[in-house]
Amino acid sequence: MKTIQVYGSGCRNCQVTAQRIVDVAQSLGQDVEVEKVTSLEAIMKAGVMSTPGVGVEGIVRHTGSVPTVEQVQAMLVS
């Protein structure tokens, strides 16, 4: 099971990002755990300067926008 972090305040784009990750993971038959990281200190410590951000196993892979389905697929299969 992969652990995916969604960095952001919990805004609409962060919610859409988290749901997209769950949906894509289900379509790929993968189990994921989505952690919503809302602490400004934790977001900055991860190096995310623009939200939403997405991390895979603690490594930031995307920032600044809701990732596309294709981008999420690439994050989950790599």
BAMARNU-681921 format. One record per atom (N, C-alpha, C): residue number from 1; residue in three letters; atom name; x, y, z. Coordinates in Angstrom, 2 decimals. Layout:
BEGIN
<pt><seq>NUM</seq><type>ALA</type><atom>CA</atom><X>X</X><Y>Y</Y><Z>Z</Z></pt>
...
***
This chain:
BEGIN
<pt><seq>1</seq><type>MET</type><atom>N</atom><X>0.84</X><Y>-1.18</Y><Z>0.00</Z></pt>
<pt><seq>1</seq><type>MET</type><atom>CA</atom><X>0.00</X><Y>0.00</Y><Z>0.00</Z></pt>
<pt><seq>1</seq><type>MET</type><atom>C</atom><X>0.88</X><Y>1.24</Y><Z>0.00</Z></pt>
<pt><seq>2</seq><type>LYS</type><atom>N</atom><X>0.60</X><Y>2.16</Y><Z>-0.92</Z></pt>
<pt><seq>2</seq><type>LYS</type><atom>CA</atom><X>1.34</X><Y>3.41</Y><Z>-0.99</Z></pt>
<pt><seq>2</seq><type>LYS</type><atom>C</atom><X>0.66</X><Y>4.44</Y><Z>-0.11</Z></pt>
<pt><seq>3</seq><type>THR</type><atom>N</atom><X>1.48</X><Y>5.29</Y><Z>0.49</Z></pt>
<pt><seq>3</seq><type>THR</type><atom>CA</atom><X>0.97</X><Y>6.40</Y><Z>1.26</Z></pt>
<pt><seq>3</seq><type>THR</type><atom>C</atom><X>1.16</X><Y>7.67</Y><Z>0.43</Z></pt>
<pt><seq>4</seq><type>ILE</type><atom>N</atom><X>0.06</X><Y>8.36</Y><Z>0.20</Z></pt>
<pt><seq>4</seq><type>ILE</type><atom>CA</atom><X>0.06</X><Y>9.58</Y><Z>-0.62</Z></pt>
<pt><seq>4</seq><type>ILE</type><atom>C</atom><X>-0.28</X><Y>10.75</Y><Z>0.28</Z></pt>
<pt><seq>5</seq><type>GLN</type><atom>N</atom><X>0.51</X><Y>11.81</Y><Z>0.21</Z></pt>
<pt><seq>5</seq><type>GLN</type><atom>CA</atom><X>0.24</X><Y>13.01</Y><Z>0.97</Z></pt>
<pt><seq>5</seq><type>GLN</type><atom>C</atom><X>-0.37</X><Y>14.07</Y><Z>0.04</Z></pt>
<pt><seq>6</seq><type>VAL</type><atom>N</atom><X>-1.44</X><Y>14.71</Y><Z>0.51</Z></pt>
<pt><seq>6</seq><type>VAL</type><atom>CA</atom><X>-2.01</X><Y>15.86</Y><Z>-0.19</Z></pt>
<pt><seq>6</seq><type>VAL</type><atom>C</atom><X>-1.75</X><Y>17.05</Y><Z>0.71</Z></pt>
<pt><seq>7</seq><type>TYR</type><atom>N</atom><X>-0.90</X><Y>17.96</Y><Z>0.24</Z></pt>
<pt><seq>7</seq><type>TYR</type><atom>CA</atom><X>-0.51</X><Y>19.13</Y><Z>1.00</Z></pt>
<pt><seq>7</seq><type>TYR</type><atom>C</atom><X>-1.40</X><Y>20.31</Y><Z>0.62</Z></pt>
<pt><seq>8</seq><type>GLY</type><atom>N</atom><X>-2.03</X><Y>20.92</Y><Z>1.63</Z></pt>
<pt><seq>8</seq><type>GLY</type><atom>CA</atom><X>-2.86</X><Y>22.09</Y><Z>1.38</Z></pt>
<pt><seq>8</seq><type>GLY</type><atom>C</atom><X>-3.78</X><Y>22.38</Y><Z>2.55</Z></pt>
<pt><seq>9</seq><type>SER</type><atom>N</atom><X>-4.49</X><Y>23.47</Y><Z>2.44</Z></pt>
<pt><seq>9</seq><type>SER</type><atom>CA</atom><X>-5.32</X><Y>23.96</Y><Z>3.54</Z></pt>
<pt><seq>9</seq><type>SER</type><atom>C</atom><X>-6.64</X><Y>23.20</Y><Z>3.69</Z></pt>
<pt><seq>10</seq><type>GLY</type><atom>N</atom><X>-6.96</X><Y>22.36</Y><Z>2.73</Z></pt>
<pt><seq>10</seq><type>GLY</type><atom>CA</atom><X>-8.26</X><Y>21.69</Y><Z>2.75</Z></pt>
<pt><seq>10</seq><type>GLY</type><atom>C</atom><X>-9.25</X><Y>22.37</Y><Z>1.83</Z></pt>
<pt><seq>11</seq><type>CYS</type><atom>N</atom><X>-8.74</X><Y>23.23</Y><Z>0.96</Z></pt>
<pt><seq>11</seq><type>CYS</type><atom>CA</atom><X>-9.58</X><Y>23.96</Y><Z>0.01</Z></pt>
<pt><seq>11</seq><type>CYS</type><atom>C</atom><X>-10.20</X><Y>23.00</Y><Z>-1.01</Z></pt>
<pt><seq>12</seq><type>ARG</type><atom>N</atom><X>-11.05</X><Y>23.53</Y><Z>-1.85</Z></pt>
<pt><seq>12</seq><type>ARG</type><atom>CA</atom><X>-11.74</X><Y>22.72</Y><Z>-2.85</Z></pt>
<pt><seq>12</seq><type>ARG</type><atom>C</atom><X>-10.75</X><Y>21.96</Y><Z>-3.74</Z></pt>
<pt><seq>13</seq><type>ASN</type><atom>N</atom><X>-9.69</X><Y>22.64</Y><Z>-4.20</Z></pt>
<pt><seq>13</seq><type>ASN</type><atom>CA</atom><X>-8.71</X><Y>21.97</Y><Z>-5.06</Z></pt>
<pt><seq>13</seq><type>ASN</type><atom>C</atom><X>-8.01</X><Y>20.83</Y><Z>-4.34</Z></pt>
<pt><seq>14</seq><type>CYS</type><atom>N</atom><X>-7.77</X><Y>20.99</Y><Z>-3.05</Z></pt>
<pt><seq>14</seq><type>CYS</type><atom>CA</atom><X>-7.14</X><Y>19.91</Y><Z>-2.26</Z></pt>
<pt><seq>14</seq><type>CYS</type><atom>C</atom><X>-8.09</X><Y>18.73</Y><Z>-2.14</Z></pt>
<pt><seq>15</seq><type>GLN</type><atom>N</atom><X>-9.37</X><Y>19.01</Y><Z>-1.95</Z></pt>
<pt><seq>15</seq><type>GLN</type><atom>CA</atom><X>-10.37</X><Y>17.94</Y><Z>-1.85</Z></pt>
<pt><seq>15</seq><type>GLN</type><atom>C</atom><X>-10.50</X><Y>17.19</Y><Z>-3.17</Z></pt>
<pt><seq>16</seq><type>VAL</type><atom>N</atom><X>-10.51</X><Y>17.93</Y><Z>-4.27</Z></pt>
<pt><seq>16</seq><type>VAL</type><atom>CA</atom><X>-10.60</X><Y>17.31</Y><Z>-5.60</Z></pt>
<pt><seq>16</seq><type>VAL</type><atom>C</atom><X>-9.37</X><Y>16.45</Y><Z>-5.86</Z></pt>
<pt><seq>17</seq><type>THR</type><atom>N</atom><X>-8.20</X><Y>16.95</Y><Z>-5.47</Z></pt>
<pt><seq>17</seq><type>THR</type><atom>CA</atom><X>-6.95</X><Y>16.20</Y><Z>-5.64</Z></pt>
<pt><seq>17</seq><type>THR</type><atom>C</atom><X>-7.00</X><Y>14.88</Y><Z>-4.88</Z></pt>
<pt><seq>18</seq><type>ALA</type><atom>N</atom><X>-7.40</X><Y>14.94</Y><Z>-3.62</Z></pt>
<pt><seq>18</seq><type>ALA</type><atom>CA</atom><X>-7.47</X><Y>13.73</Y><Z>-2.80</Z></pt>
<pt><seq>18</seq><type>ALA</type><atom>C</atom><X>-8.44</X><Y>12.71</Y><Z>-3.40</Z></pt>
<pt><seq>19</seq><type>GLN</type><atom>N</atom><X>-9.60</X><Y>13.17</Y><Z>-3.85</Z></pt>
<pt><seq>19</seq><type>GLN</type><atom>CA</atom><X>-10.58</X><Y>12.26</Y><Z>-4.42</Z></pt>
<pt><seq>19</seq><type>GLN</type><atom>C</atom><X>-10.09</X><Y>11.67</Y><Z>-5.74</Z></pt>
<pt><seq>20</seq><type>ARG</type><atom>N</atom><X>-9.41</X><Y>12.49</Y><Z>-6.53</Z></pt>
<pt><seq>20</seq><type>ARG</type><atom>CA</atom><X>-8.88</X><Y>12.00</Y><Z>-7.81</Z></pt>
<pt><seq>20</seq><type>ARG</type><atom>C</atom><X>-7.86</X><Y>10.89</Y><Z>-7.57</Z></pt>
<pt><seq>21</seq><type>ILE</type><atom>N</atom><X>-7.03</X><Y>11.06</Y><Z>-6.56</Z></pt>
<pt><seq>21</seq><type>ILE</type><atom>CA</atom><X>-6.03</X><Y>10.03</Y><Z>-6.24</Z></pt>
<pt><seq>21</seq><type>ILE</type><atom>C</atom><X>-6.72</X><Y>8.73</Y><Z>-5.86</Z></pt>
<pt><seq>22</seq><type>VAL</type><atom>N</atom><X>-7.75</X><Y>8.81</Y><Z>-5.03</Z></pt>
<pt><seq>22</seq><type>VAL</type><atom>CA</atom><X>-8.49</X><Y>7.61</Y><Z>-4.62</Z></pt>
<pt><seq>22</seq><type>VAL</type><atom>C</atom><X>-9.14</X><Y>6.96</Y><Z>-5.83</Z></pt>
<pt><seq>23</seq><type>ASP</type><atom>N</atom><X>-9.77</X><Y>7.76</Y><Z>-6.69</Z></pt>
<pt><seq>23</seq><type>ASP</type><atom>CA</atom><X>-10.46</X><Y>7.22</Y><Z>-7.86</Z></pt>
<pt><seq>23</seq><type>ASP</type><atom>C</atom><X>-9.49</X><Y>6.53</Y><Z>-8.82</Z></pt>
<pt><seq>24</seq><type>VAL</type><atom>N</atom><X>-8.36</X><Y>7.17</Y><Z>-9.09</Z></pt>
<pt><seq>24</seq><type>VAL</type><atom>CA</atom><X>-7.38</X><Y>6.60</Y><Z>-10.02</Z></pt>
<pt><seq>24</seq><type>VAL</type><atom>C</atom><X>-6.78</X><Y>5.33</Y><Z>-9.42</Z></pt>
<pt><seq>25</seq><type>ALA</type><atom>N</atom><X>-6.48</X><Y>5.35</Y><Z>-8.13</Z></pt>
<pt><seq>25</seq><type>ALA</type><atom>CA</atom><X>-5.92</X><Y>4.16</Y><Z>-7.49</Z></pt>
<pt><seq>25</seq><type>ALA</type><atom>C</atom><X>-6.89</X><Y>2.99</Y><Z>-7.60</Z></pt>
<pt><seq>26</seq><type>GLN</type><atom>N</atom><X>-8.18</X><Y>3.25</Y><Z>-7.38</Z></pt>
<pt><seq>26</seq><type>GLN</type><atom>CA</atom><X>-9.18</X><Y>2.19</Y><Z>-7.50</Z></pt>
<pt><seq>26</seq><type>GLN</type><atom>C</atom><X>-9.24</X><Y>1.66</Y><Z>-8.92</Z></pt>
<pt><seq>27</seq><type>SER</type><atom>N</atom><X>-9.16</X><Y>2.55</Y><Z>-9.91</Z></pt>
<pt><seq>27</seq><type>SER</type><atom>CA</atom><X>-9.22</X><Y>2.10</Y><Z>-11.30</Z></pt>
<pt><seq>27</seq><type>SER</type><atom>C</atom><X>-8.00</X><Y>1.26</Y><Z>-11.67</Z></pt>
<pt><seq>28</seq><type>LEU</type><atom>N</atom><X>-6.88</X><Y>1.49</Y><Z>-10.98</Z></pt>
<pt><seq>28</seq><type>LEU</type><atom>CA</atom><X>-5.66</X><Y>0.72</Y><Z>-11.22</Z></pt>
<pt><seq>28</seq><type>LEU</type><atom>C</atom><X>-5.57</X><Y>-0.52</Y><Z>-10.33</Z></pt>
<pt><seq>29</seq><type>GLY</type><atom>N</atom><X>-6.55</X><Y>-0.68</Y><Z>-9.44</Z></pt>
<pt><seq>29</seq><type>GLY</type><atom>CA</atom><X>-6.54</X><Y>-1.82</Y><Z>-8.53</Z></pt>
<pt><seq>29</seq><type>GLY</type><atom>C</atom><X>-5.50</X><Y>-1.71</Y><Z>-7.44</Z></pt>
<pt><seq>30</seq><type>GLN</type><atom>N</atom><X>-5.16</X><Y>-0.48</Y><Z>-7.07</Z></pt>
<pt><seq>30</seq><type>GLN</type><atom>CA</atom><X>-4.14</X><Y>-0.25</Y><Z>-6.04</Z></pt>
<pt><seq>30</seq><type>GLN</type><atom>C</atom><X>-4.79</X><Y>0.22</Y><Z>-4.75</Z></pt>
<pt><seq>31</seq><type>ASP</type><atom>N</atom><X>-4.19</X><Y>-0.19</Y><Z>-3.65</Z></pt>
<pt><seq>31</seq><type>ASP</type><atom>CA</atom><X>-4.60</X><Y>0.32</Y><Z>-2.34</Z></pt>
<pt><seq>31</seq><type>ASP</type><atom>C</atom><X>-3.69</X><Y>1.49</Y><Z>-1.99</Z></pt>
<pt><seq>32</seq><type>VAL</type><atom>N</atom><X>-4.29</X><Y>2.62</Y><Z>-1.64</Z></pt>
<pt><seq>32</seq><type>VAL</type><atom>CA</atom><X>-3.52</X><Y>3.78</Y><Z>-1.21</Z></pt>
<pt><seq>32</seq><type>VAL</type><atom>C</atom><X>-4.11</X><Y>4.33</Y><Z>0.07</Z></pt>
<pt><seq>33</seq><type>GLU</type><atom>N</atom><X>-3.26</X><Y>4.94</Y><Z>0.84</Z></pt>
<pt><seq>33</seq><type>GLU</type><atom>CA</atom><X>-3.69</X><Y>5.68</Y><Z>2.02</Z></pt>
<pt><seq>33</seq><type>GLU</type><atom>C</atom><X>-3.41</X><Y>7.15</Y><Z>1.73</Z></pt>
<pt><seq>34</seq><type>VAL</type><atom>N</atom><X>-4.43</X><Y>7.99</Y><Z>1.77</Z></pt>
<pt><seq>34</seq><type>VAL</type><atom>CA</atom><X>-4.27</X><Y>9.41</Y><Z>1.48</Z></pt>
<pt><seq>34</seq><type>VAL</type><atom>C</atom><X>-4.21</X><Y>10.16</Y><Z>2.81</Z></pt>
<pt><seq>35</seq><type>GLU</type><atom>N</atom><X>-3.09</X><Y>10.84</Y><Z>3.02</Z></pt>
<pt><seq>35</seq><type>GLU</type><atom>CA</atom><X>-2.91</X><Y>11.68</Y><Z>4.21</Z></pt>
<pt><seq>35</seq><type>GLU</type><atom>C</atom><X>-3.12</X><Y>13.13</Y><Z>3.78</Z></pt>
<pt><seq>36</seq><type>LYS</type><atom>N</atom><X>-3.99</X><Y>13.84</Y><Z>4.47</Z></pt>
<pt><seq>36</seq><type>LYS</type><atom>CA</atom><X>-4.20</X><Y>15.26</Y><Z>4.19</Z></pt>
<pt><seq>36</seq><type>LYS</type><atom>C</atom><X>-3.34</X><Y>16.06</Y><Z>5.16</Z></pt>
<pt><seq>37</seq><type>VAL</type><atom>N</atom><X>-2.33</X><Y>16.72</Y><Z>4.61</Z></pt>
<pt><seq>37</seq><type>VAL</type><atom>CA</atom><X>-1.39</X><Y>17.50</Y><Z>5.40</Z></pt>
<pt><seq>37</seq><type>VAL</type><atom>C</atom><X>-1.82</X><Y>18.96</Y><Z>5.33</Z></pt>
<pt><seq>38</seq><type>THR</type><atom>N</atom><X>-2.34</X><Y>19.48</Y><Z>6.44</Z></pt>
<pt><seq>38</seq><type>THR</type><atom>CA</atom><X>-2.88</X><Y>20.84</Y><Z>6.45</Z></pt>
<pt><seq>38</seq><type>THR</type><atom>C</atom><X>-2.05</X><Y>21.82</Y><Z>7.28</Z></pt>
<pt><seq>39</seq><type>SER</type><atom>N</atom><X>-1.09</X><Y>21.32</Y><Z>8.03</Z></pt>
<pt><seq>39</seq><type>SER</type><atom>CA</atom><X>-0.25</X><Y>22.18</Y><Z>8.86</Z></pt>
<pt><seq>39</seq><type>SER</type><atom>C</atom><X>0.68</X><Y>23.00</Y><Z>7.97</Z></pt>
<pt><seq>40</seq><type>LEU</type><atom>N</atom><X>0.62</X><Y>24.33</Y><Z>8.11</Z></pt>
<pt><seq>40</seq><type>LEU</type><atom>CA</atom><X>1.47</X><Y>25.20</Y><Z>7.30</Z></pt>
<pt><seq>40</seq><type>LEU</type><atom>C</atom><X>2.94</X><Y>24.87</Y><Z>7.51</Z></pt>
<pt><seq>41</seq><type>GLU</type><atom>N</atom><X>3.31</X><Y>24.56</Y><Z>8.74</Z></pt>
<pt><seq>41</seq><type>GLU</type><atom>CA</atom><X>4.69</X><Y>24.20</Y><Z>9.03</Z></pt>
<pt><seq>41</seq><type>GLU</type><atom>C</atom><X>5.11</X><Y>22.93</Y><Z>8.28</Z></pt>
<pt><seq>42</seq><type>ALA</type><atom>N</atom><X>4.24</X><Y>21.91</Y><Z>8.28</Z></pt>
<pt><seq>42</seq><type>ALA</type><atom>CA</atom><X>4.55</X><Y>20.65</Y><Z>7.58</Z></pt>
<pt><seq>42</seq><type>ALA</type><atom>C</atom><X>4.60</X><Y>20.86</Y><Z>6.07</Z></pt>
<pt><seq>43</seq><type>ILE</type><atom>N</atom><X>3.71</X><Y>21.70</Y><Z>5.56</Z></pt>
<pt><seq>43</seq><type>ILE</type><atom>CA</atom><X>3.68</X><Y>21.99</Y><Z>4.12</Z></pt>
<pt><seq>43</seq><type>ILE</type><atom>C</atom><X>4.99</X><Y>22.66</Y><Z>3.71</Z></pt>
<pt><seq>44</seq><type>MET</type><atom>N</atom><X>5.41</X><Y>23.65</Y><Z>4.48</Z></pt>
<pt><seq>44</seq><type>MET</type><atom>CA</atom><X>6.65</X><Y>24.37</Y><Z>4.15</Z></pt>
<pt><seq>44</seq><type>MET</type><atom>C</atom><X>7.87</X><Y>23.46</Y><Z>4.33</Z></pt>
<pt><seq>45</seq><type>LYS</type><atom>N</atom><X>7.85</X><Y>22.62</Y><Z>5.35</Z></pt>
<pt><seq>45</seq><type>LYS</type><atom>CA</atom><X>8.97</X><Y>21.70</Y><Z>5.59</Z></pt>
<pt><seq>45</seq><type>LYS</type><atom>C</atom><X>9.14</X><Y>20.74</Y><Z>4.42</Z></pt>
<pt><seq>46</seq><type>ALA</type><atom>N</atom><X>8.02</X><Y>20.37</Y><Z>3.79</Z></pt>
<pt><seq>46</seq><type>ALA</type><atom>CA</atom><X>8.08</X><Y>19.47</Y><Z>2.63</Z></pt>
<pt><seq>46</seq><type>ALA</type><atom>C</atom><X>8.57</X><Y>20.19</Y><Z>1.39</Z></pt>
<pt><seq>47</seq><type>GLY</type><atom>N</atom><X>8.61</X><Y>21.52</Y><Z>1.45</Z></pt>
<pt><seq>47</seq><type>GLY</type><atom>CA</atom><X>9.07</X><Y>22.30</Y><Z>0.29</Z></pt>
<pt><seq>47</seq><type>GLY</type><atom>C</atom><X>7.96</X><Y>22.67</Y><Z>-0.67</Z></pt>
<pt><seq>48</seq><type>VAL</type><atom>N</atom><X>6.72</X><Y>22.52</Y><Z>-0.25</Z></pt>
<pt><seq>48</seq><type>VAL</type><atom>CA</atom><X>5.58</X><Y>22.86</Y><Z>-1.11</Z></pt>
<pt><seq>48</seq><type>VAL</type><atom>C</atom><X>5.31</X><Y>24.35</Y><Z>-0.98</Z></pt>
<pt><seq>49</seq><type>MET</type><atom>N</atom><X>5.49</X><Y>25.09</Y><Z>-2.07</Z></pt>
<pt><seq>49</seq><type>MET</type><atom>CA</atom><X>5.29</X><Y>26.54</Y><Z>-2.03</Z></pt>
<pt><seq>49</seq><type>MET</type><atom>C</atom><X>3.95</X><Y>26.95</Y><Z>-2.65</Z></pt>
<pt><seq>50</seq><type>SER</type><atom>N</atom><X>3.32</X><Y>26.03</Y><Z>-3.37</Z></pt>
<pt><seq>50</seq><type>SER</type><atom>CA</atom><X>2.05</X><Y>26.30</Y><Z>-4.01</Z></pt>
<pt><seq>50</seq><type>SER</type><atom>C</atom><X>1.19</X><Y>25.05</Y><Z>-3.89</Z></pt>
<pt><seq>51</seq><type>THR</type><atom>N</atom><X>-0.02</X><Y>25.23</Y><Z>-3.36</Z></pt>
<pt><seq>51</seq><type>THR</type><atom>CA</atom><X>-0.89</X><Y>24.08</Y><Z>-3.11</Z></pt>
<pt><seq>51</seq><type>THR</type><atom>C</atom><X>-1.97</X><Y>23.98</Y><Z>-4.18</Z></pt>
<pt><seq>52</seq><type>PRO</type><atom>N</atom><X>-2.57</X><Y>22.83</Y><Z>-4.35</Z></pt>
<pt><seq>52</seq><type>PRO</type><atom>CA</atom><X>-2.27</X><Y>21.60</Y><Z>-3.64</Z></pt>
<pt><seq>52</seq><type>PRO</type><atom>C</atom><X>-0.96</X><Y>20.97</Y><Z>-4.10</Z></pt>
<pt><seq>53</seq><type>GLY</type><atom>N</atom><X>-0.37</X><Y>20.25</Y><Z>-3.18</Z></pt>
<pt><seq>53</seq><type>GLY</type><atom>CA</atom><X>0.83</X><Y>19.49</Y><Z>-3.49</Z></pt>
<pt><seq>53</seq><type>GLY</type><atom>C</atom><X>0.54</X><Y>18.01</Y><Z>-3.26</Z></pt>
<pt><seq>54</seq><type>VAL</type><atom>N</atom><X>1.26</X><Y>17.17</Y><Z>-3.97</Z></pt>
<pt><seq>54</seq><type>VAL</type><atom>CA</atom><X>1.07</X><Y>15.72</Y><Z>-3.81</Z></pt>
<pt><seq>54</seq><type>VAL</type><atom>C</atom><X>2.44</X><Y>15.09</Y><Z>-3.57</Z></pt>
<pt><seq>55</seq><type>GLY</type><atom>N</atom><X>2.50</X><Y>14.27</Y><Z>-2.53</Z></pt>
<pt><seq>55</seq><type>GLY</type><atom>CA</atom><X>3.71</X><Y>13.52</Y><Z>-2.24</Z></pt>
<pt><seq>55</seq><type>GLY</type><atom>C</atom><X>3.41</X><Y>12.03</Y><Z>-2.29</Z></pt>
<pt><seq>56</seq><type>VAL</type><atom>N</atom><X>4.37</X><Y>11.26</Y><Z>-2.72</Z></pt>
<pt><seq>56</seq><type>VAL</type><atom>CA</atom><X>4.25</X><Y>9.81</Y><Z>-2.73</Z></pt>
<pt><seq>56</seq><type>VAL</type><atom>C</atom><X>5.34</X><Y>9.29</Y><Z>-1.79</Z></pt>
<pt><seq>57</seq><type>GLU</type><atom>N</atom><X>4.90</X><Y>8.64</Y><Z>-0.72</Z></pt>
<pt><seq>57</seq><type>GLU</type><atom>CA</atom><X>5.83</X><Y>8.14</Y><Z>0.30</Z></pt>
<pt><seq>57</seq><type>GLU</type><atom>C</atom><X>6.75</X><Y>9.25</Y><Z>0.79</Z></pt>
<pt><seq>58</seq><type>GLY</type><atom>N</atom><X>6.21</X><Y>10.47</Y><Z>0.94</Z></pt>
<pt><seq>58</seq><type>GLY</type><atom>CA</atom><X>6.97</X><Y>11.58</Y><Z>1.49</Z></pt>
<pt><seq>58</seq><type>GLY</type><atom>C</atom><X>7.79</X><Y>12.37</Y><Z>0.50</Z></pt>
<pt><seq>59</seq><type>ILE</type><atom>N</atom><X>7.80</X><Y>11.97</Y><Z>-0.77</Z></pt>
<pt><seq>59</seq><type>ILE</type><atom>CA</atom><X>8.56</X><Y>12.68</Y><Z>-1.80</Z></pt>
<pt><seq>59</seq><type>ILE</type><atom>C</atom><X>7.57</X><Y>13.48</Y><Z>-2.64</Z></pt>
<pt><seq>60</seq><type>VAL</type><atom>N</atom><X>7.74</X><Y>14.81</Y><Z>-2.65</Z></pt>
<pt><seq>60</seq><type>VAL</type><atom>CA</atom><X>6.82</X><Y>15.68</Y><Z>-3.38</Z></pt>
<pt><seq>60</seq><type>VAL</type><atom>C</atom><X>6.96</X><Y>15.43</Y><Z>-4.87</Z></pt>
<pt><seq>61</seq><type>ARG</type><atom>N</atom><X>5.82</X><Y>15.15</Y><Z>-5.51</Z></pt>
<pt><seq>61</seq><type>ARG</type><atom>CA</atom><X>5.82</X><Y>14.82</Y><Z>-6.94</Z></pt>
<pt><seq>61</seq><type>ARG</type><atom>C</atom><X>5.06</X><Y>15.84</Y><Z>-7.79</Z></pt>
<pt><seq>62</seq><type>HIS</type><atom>N</atom><X>4.22</X><Y>16.69</Y><Z>-7.15</Z></pt>
<pt><seq>62</seq><type>HIS</type><atom>CA</atom><X>3.41</X><Y>17.64</Y><Z>-7.91</Z></pt>
<pt><seq>62</seq><type>HIS</type><atom>C</atom><X>3.03</X><Y>18.80</Y><Z>-6.99</Z></pt>
<pt><seq>63</seq><type>THR</type><atom>N</atom><X>3.04</X><Y>20.02</Y><Z>-7.51</Z></pt>
<pt><seq>63</seq><type>THR</type><atom>CA</atom><X>2.57</X><Y>21.17</Y><Z>-6.73</Z></pt>
<pt><seq>63</seq><type>THR</type><atom>C</atom><X>1.88</X><Y>22.18</Y><Z>-7.64</Z></pt>
<pt><seq>64</seq><type>GLY</type><atom>N</atom><X>1.01</X><Y>22.97</Y><Z>-7.02</Z></pt>
<pt><seq>64</seq><type>GLY</type><atom>CA</atom><X>0.46</X><Y>24.14</Y><Z>-7.68</Z></pt>
<pt><seq>64</seq><type>GLY</type><atom>C</atom><X>-0.85</X><Y>24.00</Y><Z>-8.42</Z></pt>
<pt><seq>65</seq><type>SER</type><atom>N</atom><X>-1.33</X><Y>22.79</Y><Z>-8.61</Z></pt>
<pt><seq>65</seq><type>SER</type><atom>CA</atom><X>-2.60</X><Y>22.60</Y><Z>-9.32</Z></pt>
<pt><seq>65</seq><type>SER</type><atom>C</atom><X>-3.14</X><Y>21.21</Y><Z>-9.03</Z></pt>
<pt><seq>66</seq><type>VAL</type><atom>N</atom><X>-4.40</X><Y>21.03</Y><Z>-9.42</Z></pt>
<pt><seq>66</seq><type>VAL</type><atom>CA</atom><X>-4.98</X><Y>19.70</Y><Z>-9.32</Z></pt>
<pt><seq>66</seq><type>VAL</type><atom>C</atom><X>-4.33</X><Y>18.85</Y><Z>-10.41</Z></pt>
<pt><seq>67</seq><type>PRO</type><atom>N</atom><X>-3.69</X><Y>17.74</Y><Z>-10.06</Z></pt>
<pt><seq>67</seq><type>PRO</type><atom>CA</atom><X>-3.05</X><Y>16.93</Y><Z>-11.09</Z></pt>
<pt><seq>67</seq><type>PRO</type><atom>C</atom><X>-4.09</X><Y>16.26</Y><Z>-11.99</Z></pt>
<pt><seq>68</seq><type>THR</type><atom>N</atom><X>-3.72</X><Y>16.08</Y><Z>-13.24</Z></pt>
<pt><seq>68</seq><type>THR</type><atom>CA</atom><X>-4.61</X><Y>15.39</Y><Z>-14.18</Z></pt>
<pt><seq>68</seq><type>THR</type><atom>C</atom><X>-4.66</X><Y>13.91</Y><Z>-13.85</Z></pt>
<pt><seq>69</seq><type>VAL</type><atom>N</atom><X>-5.62</X><Y>13.23</Y><Z>-14.41</Z></pt>
<pt><seq>69</seq><type>VAL</type><atom>CA</atom><X>-5.72</X><Y>11.78</Y><Z>-14.22</Z></pt>
<pt><seq>69</seq><type>VAL</type><atom>C</atom><X>-4.43</X><Y>11.11</Y><Z>-14.67</Z></pt>
<pt><seq>70</seq><type>GLU</type><atom>N</atom><X>-3.89</X><Y>11.56</Y><Z>-15.79</Z></pt>
<pt><seq>70</seq><type>GLU</type><atom>CA</atom><X>-2.66</X><Y>10.96</Y><Z>-16.33</Z></pt>
<pt><seq>70</seq><type>GLU</type><atom>C</atom><X>-1.48</X><Y>11.19</Y><Z>-15.39</Z></pt>
<pt><seq>71</seq><type>GLN</type><atom>N</atom><X>-1.42</X><Y>12.38</Y><Z>-14.78</Z></pt>
<pt><seq>71</seq><type>GLN</type><atom>CA</atom><X>-0.33</X><Y>12.66</Y><Z>-13.85</Z></pt>
<pt><seq>71</seq><type>GLN</type><atom>C</atom><X>-0.44</X><Y>11.78</Y><Z>-12.61</Z></pt>
<pt><seq>72</seq><type>VAL</type><atom>N</atom><X>-1.66</X><Y>11.58</Y><Z>-12.11</Z></pt>
<pt><seq>72</seq><type>VAL</type><atom>CA</atom><X>-1.87</X><Y>10.72</Y><Z>-10.95</Z></pt>
<pt><seq>72</seq><type>VAL</type><atom>C</atom><X>-1.48</X><Y>9.28</Y><Z>-11.30</Z></pt>
<pt><seq>73</seq><type>GLN</type><atom>N</atom><X>-1.89</X><Y>8.82</Y><Z>-12.48</Z></pt>
<pt><seq>73</seq><type>GLN</type><atom>CA</atom><X>-1.53</X><Y>7.47</Y><Z>-12.90</Z></pt>
<pt><seq>73</seq><type>GLN</type><atom>C</atom><X>-0.01</X><Y>7.31</Y><Z>-12.91</Z></pt>
<pt><seq>74</seq><type>ALA</type><atom>N</atom><X>0.70</X><Y>8.28</Y><Z>-13.44</Z></pt>
<pt><seq>74</seq><type>ALA</type><atom>CA</atom><X>2.16</X><Y>8.21</Y><Z>-13.50</Z></pt>
<pt><seq>74</seq><type>ALA</type><atom>C</atom><X>2.76</X><Y>8.16</Y><Z>-12.10</Z></pt>
<pt><seq>75</seq><type>MET</type><atom>N</atom><X>2.20</X><Y>8.90</Y><Z>-11.17</Z></pt>
<pt><seq>75</seq><type>MET</type><atom>CA</atom><X>2.71</X><Y>8.90</Y><Z>-9.79</Z></pt>
<pt><seq>75</seq><type>MET</type><atom>C</atom><X>2.47</X><Y>7.54</Y><Z>-9.13</Z></pt>
<pt><seq>76</seq><type>LEU</type><atom>N</atom><X>1.36</X><Y>6.93</Y><Z>-9.41</Z></pt>
<pt><seq>76</seq><type>LEU</type><atom>CA</atom><X>1.01</X><Y>5.68</Y><Z>-8.73</Z></pt>
<pt><seq>76</seq><type>LEU</type><atom>C</atom><X>1.71</X><Y>4.45</Y><Z>-9.31</Z></pt>
<pt><seq>77</seq><type>VAL</type><atom>N</atom><X>2.06</X><Y>4.48</Y><Z>-10.59</Z></pt>
<pt><seq>77</seq><type>VAL</type><atom>CA</atom><X>2.69</X><Y>3.30</Y><Z>-11.19</Z></pt>
<pt><seq>77</seq><type>VAL</type><atom>C</atom><X>4.20</X><Y>3.33</Y><Z>-11.09</Z></pt>
<pt><seq>78</seq><type>SER</type><atom>N</atom><X>4.77</X><Y>4.49</Y><Z>-10.76</Z></pt>
<pt><seq>78</seq><type>SER</type><atom>CA</atom><X>6.23</X><Y>4.55</Y><Z>-10.68</Z></pt>
<pt><seq>78</seq><type>SER</type><atom>C</atom><X>6.73</X><Y>4.17</Y><Z>-9.31</Z></pt>
***
